[in-house]
Amino acid sequence: MTAVQSPPAPPTARRRPEAVARTGLYGLLAANAAVVAVFFVQAGFGANALVVLGRLTGLYAALLMAFQLLLVARLPWLDRRIGMDRLTLWHRWVGFGLLWTLLGHAVFITFGYAEMSSMDPVNQLVDLAETVEGVLRAVVALVLILVVGAVSARRARRRLAYETWHFIHLYTYVAVVLAFTHQVAVGSTFTASAAATAYWYGLWGAALAAVFAGRLVLPLWRNRRHRLRVTAVVPENDDVVSVHVTGRDLDRLPARAGQFFLWRFLTKDRWWQANPFSLSAAPDGRTLRLTAKAVGDGSAALRHLKPGTRVFAEGPYGAFTTLHRTRPDALLIAGGVGVTPIRALLEELHGHAVVLHRVSTETDAVLHDELRELARAKGAELHLITGPSVPDRLAPAELSRLVPDLTDRDVYVCGPPGMTTAVLRTLRGLGVPKRQIHYERFSLAG
């Protein structure tokens, strides 16, 4: 897929790409859950009910762990259809399920064997760890999962720098390897038949291969191929800067308006830090542009980049694109610097568009001159909405006045979390169908 292309017709006569991908993931998980149940029954139940429950929860914990890997593999096909933010949210909820099934596995197995041996549960667990191959590795894996789960809780996550949280999160992969070797060593279902053995090796192999391909091989290959470099750094106002990037064969980079990259600028003090920034102009096959507000050390440092700086970019990521259109006309709502993907989308969109740009003051309206020229060229309506957050200038009555045919349009929303949440609530209250509302929240996982 090339960066310069005619957008596909709105998918009114076919299933939406997101629905296809979501149904495929649900179906994949359900089919594997059924296969696990068949192999479990074939292996036999045994005499102790607690041990049986422990084995079953252990098997489903292994399945959820493999599914977790798939969700964070950043496979392009899934990411373009579902979006990294939703995949990350699913990863979080599946993680809770994984945590409880692992705890259930440990508790049921320990108490089950304690019941048969007349030992107390603590001594029984110690005895299993000391005498049964693979059990100690399983205990270490469980401890690692508990630690990762604790630092991923919202309160702890807010207190940690992303790089610190991400480093701790990498121990999940150590837990995966330990859990797999535990399953190989003591899993009766794993060795119950040649088919069961082949299934589990295939499942773990496919999950690990997806992560290896999506998070290592593909980014390395793309960056080796395109050799990205900074060509210019342009201040847009006192707080916002645009960075222009070029490279080789950019017409073969499958980027679309509305998507973002994880950018690493390879300077001696920032090479290790990755930040998600949207493209602020539709890819033209020759250059890429990002525009960012100085809200942290990473984005503030962009102003000091020098032309020629090497860039390592992971992506493109995101489902905030025209791929998901369902109507010929669109409403684009931007808040503050959230205008960057909106500006890129306006450049690519066909059909009539209305653009609402919400800012506190006119000086905060970055890229507004570009928006105005684009709107004039494409026959779009552009409204700059200024003022304090109270009263809400995007409340239902005001939004209905500005866009009377609101429910007949696709609506793209990008802005600060509070504004985005309020606008989404307004849109649903006005009866805009869920399938016509498109938004994305930056969130990184794994």
N, C-alpha and C positions, 0 to 999 in steps of 0.2 A: 504494500500500500504506500502510495506516495503522499507527500504533504500537500501538494497542490492537486485538488480534485473537486469534482462537483459533488456536493452533498447528496446522499440518497433521498428519494422521495419519502415523505413522512410515512411511517409504517402503519397505515390505517387498515390495510387489507391483510396484514400478517401479524403474528404474535410479536409483542415487543421484545427486543433483545434482552432486557433485564429479566422479563418473565421467563424466557427460554432458559437463561443461565441459572436463575434461581430454582426453577423446577428441576433442572438437570442436577444441581447440587443436592436438593432434597431427595431426588430419586436415587442418586448415587449413595447417599448415606443410608436410606431405607433398604436398598438392595443389599448393602454390605452388612447391615444389622441382621437381615434375614439369613444371610450366609453364615454369619457367626453363630446364630441360634441353631442352625442345622448341624454345624460341626460340633457344637456343644452337646447336643442331644446324642449324636453319634459316639461321642467319647464316653458317655455314661455319666450317671449322677453321683454314685458313691452313697455312703450310709449317713453322713452327717449333713444336716440341712444347712448349717452355717457355712460349712466348707463349700457346699454347692453354690450358695449365694456369693461367697467370696470368689470362687472361680468365675462365675458369670459376670460379676461386676468388674473383675480384672480384665476379662475379654473385651467388655464394652469400653473400659478405660483405654485399652490399647487401640480400639477403633477410633475413639474420640481424639486420641493423641495424633494418630495419622491424619485425621480430618483437620485438626488444628494446623498441621504443617501445610496442607493444601490451601487453607484459607490465607496464610501469610506468605505463600510462595511468590506472590506478585506475578502470576501468569497473565500475559497480555489479554488473552481472550476473556478471562473472567473479569479482569480489572476494567476493561473498556465497557463491559455490560453491567457490572454491579457497582464498581467504584471502590477505591481503597477504604473510604470511610465506612461503608456498610460492611465490607469484608472484615474490617477491624472490629466493628461492633459485634458481628457474629463470632469472631475469634474470642472476644471477651466473654460472651455468654456461653459458648462451648467450653471455654476455660473453666467456668464455674461448674459445669456438668462434669468435666474431667476431674476437677478437684474432689467433688463429692463421690464420684465412682471410685477414685483411687483410695480415698479414706474408707469407703465401704468395703473395698477389697481387703485392705489391711486389717480392719476391725473384724470382719466376718471370718477371715482365714485364721487370725490369731485366736479369737474366742472359740472357733470351731475345733481347732487342734487342742486348745487348752481343755475343752470339755472332754475330749477323748483321752487326754493324758493325765488329767486331774492336776495339772499345773496351773498356777495363776497366770493371767494373760501377759503380764510383763515378762516373767521368766520364760513363758512359752515363746514370746517374740525373740528374746535373746537367744534361746535355744535354737530356734529356726534359723536365725541369722548366722549362728556359729556352725551349724551342722548341715544345712541344706544349701547346696550350690545355687548362687544367684539371688538368694533372699537378701543378703547384705546389700547387694547392688540395688535391689528394689527399694530398700529402706532409704538409701542415699538419694535415689531418684525421687521418692516421695518428699523427702526433706527439701530438695531443690525446688520441686513444684510448689510446696507450701511457701517458701521464701519468695519465689517469683509472684505467686498470688498475693502475698502480703504487700509487696512493693507496687503491685499494679492496682491496689485499692485506690479509689479516687483521692482520699486524704493524703496517703503517702505519695501518690503520683504527682500531686501538685507541689510537694516539697522537694522533689528531686529534679535535677537537671536532666534533660532528655538523654544526654550522653551517658550519665550514670545509670539511669533506669534501663537504657538499652543494653549496657554492658552486663547488668545483672540478668536481664531477660535472656541473654545468650546462653545462660546456664540451662535453659529449657532444652537446648539441643543435647547437652550432656545427659540430662534426665532421659531424653528419648533413647539414646544409645544404651544407657543402663537398663531401662525398662525392656528394651528389645532383647538384650542378652539374658535378662531374667526370664522372659517368656520362653526363649529357646531352651534355657537350662531346666526349668521346672514345669513348663506348661504342658499338661497332659493333652489338652485340645490341640496344641501345636503339633504334637507328634502322633495324634490319633490315627492319621491316615496320610498317605502321600498327597492326596488332594488338599488336606488341611495345611500341611507343611508348605506346599506350593502357594496356597492362598496367602498365608501370613507373610512369607518371604516376598511375594508379589506386592502385597499391600504396603509393607514398610518400604520396599524398594521404590515403588512408584511415588510415595509421599516424599521420601528423601530426594529422589531424582527431581521432583517438581521444585523443591526448595533450591537445590543445587543449580538447576537450569535458570529459574526465574530471578534468583537473588545474587548469583555469582557469574554464571556463564554469559547470560544475555547482556547484563550491564558491561562486563569486560569486553565482550565482542563489539558492542555498539560503540563504546568509547574508543577502542582501537581503530575501528573503521572510520569514525567521523572526526576524531582529533579536534575537539572543540577548543576554541580560544576566545578570550574577550577581545572585542574590537573597539568598543567605546563605552564610556560611563557618562550618563547624561543626568544631571540633577533636574528633577521635575519641579520641586519646591524645596523649602528648607529641610523637610523630613523625608522626602521620597526621591528615589533614584531609579533610573532605568539602566539596565546592563544589556548591551548588544553582544551577541555571541555568533560566531561563524564557525565553519568547519567543512570537511569534505563530504560530498554526496548527501547533503542534507535533504535533497529531494527524495531520498530513500529512507528517511527517518519517519516512522509512522506516527507523527504527532498531529493533533488536531486542535483547533481553537477550543478553549475551555479546559484543556488539560494542564497538568503541572509536572515538573521534574523535581527530584531531590538534587540540589546543586551543591557541589563541592568545588570551591575555588582553591586551586593548589598553590597557595602561598605558604610560607614557612610557619605561620601562626594560625592558619585556618584550614589546612588541608584535611584535618580529621573531622570537621564539622559539616554536617549536611543539613540544608534547610529547604523546606518545600515552598516553591514560588511558582505561581501560575504564569503561563505565557500571556503577555499583555498585547500581543499582536498575532494574528493568524499566521501560522508557518507558511513561508513562501518558497521553501526549497533552497534558500540561500542563507538566511539568517534566522536566529531566534532572539526574542527579546523578553526579558522579565522586568517587572517593575515592583519595587518593594518599599515599604515604610520602615524607618529606623525605629523598631520597637524592642530590639534586643541587640546583643553584641554582634551576632552573625549578620543581621540585616544592616546594622549601622556601619559595619566594616566594608560593605559593598561600595560605598562612596570613595574608598581609597584604593580600589582595584586599579591595576595598570593595564592598558592595552597589551595584549600578548600573553596575559596570564592563562595558563592551562586550566581547563575546566573538566571535571568528571561529573557527568549528569546521569542519574538513574531515572529511567522513565522512557516515554511519557506514561503518566498514570492519570486515572480519573475517568468517570462516566459523565462528566458535566459537559456533554457535547451534543451536536445536532443528530447524532446517531439515534437518540431517544425521542425525537420529535414525533408528535401525533397529530399536529394541526399545522396548516400552512402559515399561520400568523403567530407572532410571538410577543410576549411582554418580558423585558429584561429589567430586573430590579437590582441595583447595586448600592451598597453602603460603603462610603469611604474608599479605601484602597481596594475593596472588593470589586471595584470597577475594572480591574485588570483582566480577568477572564471574560467579563461582560463585553468589554471593548473588543476583544478578540472574536467573541461569538458574533457580535454585530457585523464584523467584517465578513464572516463566512455565511451568515444567514441569508436565505432567500425568502421572499414573501414580505408582508408588511410587519414592521416592528415598532413597538413603543418602548422607549428607554426611560427609566426613572432613576436618577442618581441622587441619593440622599446623603447630604453632608451637613456639618455644623455651620460652616461658613464657606463663602465662595472660594477663598484661598485654599480650602481643603479639597477642592474639586480637581484632582490630578487627572491629566489626560483629557480634560474637558474640551479643549480646542480640537483634539483629534476626534473625539466623539461627535462634536458638532459638524465637522467636515464629513465624517462617515455618514451621519444621519442625513445630511443634505444630499450626498451622492446616492444613497440607497432609498431615499424617499421615506425615511423613518421619522417618527416623532421623538423629540428629546425634551425631557423636563428635568431641570435642576431644582431640587427641593432642599432648601436651606432652613436653618433654625435649630433651636434646642430640641432635645428628644421628647420633651413634654411641652405642648400637646403632640400626640403622634400624628405626623403629617402623612403617614401611610395607613391610617385607620380605615375601616371598611367604607365609610361614607366618602372619604377623600379618594380612595383607590377606585371606587365605582364611578366617581365623577370624572377622573382622569382617563379611565379605560372602561367605557360602558360595556364593551363586548368581551370583558375579562374572561368569562367562562368558555369562550370560543378560541382561546389562545393557549399555546404552551407558555408556561411561566418559568423563567430562570431567575434564581435568587442567589446572590452572593454578597456577604457583608459580615460585620461583627456578629458573634453568636447571639447576643441579645436581640439585635435587629432581625436577624434571620428567623429566630424562633417566633417573634411577634408577627412578622410578615406571613410565615407559614400558617400560623393560627388564623390570621385574617383571611387568607386565601381559602382555607377549608371552611371557615364560617360563611364565606360568600358563595360556596358551592362549586368551587373549581375542583374538578375530578383529580384524585390523587395521581393518576397516570400522567396528567398534564403539568405537574409541579416537579421541577428539577432543581436540586440543590446538592451541595457537597460540603462536608466539614473536613478540614485537614486533620488527620489523625494517623499516627504512625504506629506500627506494631512489629514486634519481633525483630 
